[in-house]
Amino acid sequence: MKYYLIAGERSGDLHASNLMKAIQEKDTEAEFRFWGGDAMQQVGGTMVKHYRETAFMGFLTVIKNLRKIRGFIKQCKQDISEYKPDVIVLVDYAGFNLRIAKFAKQQGFPTFFYISPKVWAWNTKRAYKIKAIIDRMFVIFPFEKDFYKKFDYDVDYVGNPLLDAIADFTPNPEFRQKHGLDQRPIIALLPGSRKQEVEKLLPVMVESIPSFPNHQIVVAGVDNLPEHLYQVAKNNPQISIIYENTYDLLTQAEAAIVTSGTATLETGLFKIPQVVVYKTNPITYSIAKRLIKTEFISLVNLVASKEVVKELIQKECNPENVAAELQKLVVGGSKRDEVLEDYQYLQELMGETGASHRAGTLMVQYLKELKASQNILMDQ
């Protein structure tokens, strides 16, 4: 069968690639066409667009690029119409993917959505729209299944794909030696994978680390971003930048400063105490503050339904505050043991590995059932 997948970010590319592998196990004749990234390309199939061309973050950035985004949406719709897939599999990336889902519904293409839009965070009534245009929803947090029940929408909870990615990871025992690191404790800086995040947050992180002269500071860089974004770190002799080795870095880190997003949950699952930071354009933040209804922004705190890690947002996100909170988390810090204990609770809440396998298995099953029912109707 023909699968058309859309993932618009780095994390979505990873999760979609694992989903594709799971689909191949159950459908040996699966054909893939997709918007995604390098991880999906390694599985196989035809890439239409790389996510580095289509990822835009923040209300103002989206508004500035509306013409370009509309062009991408038009291109995607046309490509789907020409390819005529058996199913469209949408992976996260809600702003783009929900528009494609509406089009797919109108054109009669089955739609599966993997990794739900965060409708529980703001404008919860969007759940009705999602129910109307998405044939099957596969959620990755246990509370999401209960949330959708309120809207009489039965979704599949498959577990969290991060658990799969971490379980499949094998640490490199030569990591420090390979990258010229000595045996001093490491503080990891994870500024994010988007241009706007690194621009806003890496300078704050860098300015917060002079208080830790006995630590090695290592930035988790990503190679799909321009190198000049990391210049503020390159100018500091206390700091190393290591690209595309975030998991290895986390296995070695004593503590971390992390931009809010998927990386906060990854850092928590690696049991590394962290300070979560976030800063965006004041207008964007003002709009988001009015819309978002959750008490927390980091996935660690959202899953645990309590403050496990400190969140420093907007004006609170300054070098002095970051350094003060980080000091509590290094060895001997006053809050370190408490955070590590809460991480154990987080691990229990997250459940077991196998999300990609469960989602892929269900998708192939549902698609075969749909095809069978269509054949019955055609024979009548």
Beta strands, then each sheet from edge to edge (+ up, - down):
strand 1: 2-7
strand 2: 31-36
strand 3: 46-50
strand 4: 87-91
strand 5: 111-114
strand 6: 136-139
strand 7: 156-157
strand 8: 186-190
strand 9: 216-221
strand 10: 239-243
strand 11: 253-259
strand 12: 274-278
strand 13: 310-313
sheet 1: 3+ 2+ 1+ 4+ 5+ 6+ 7+
sheet 2: 10+ 9+ 8+ 11+ 12+ 13+
end
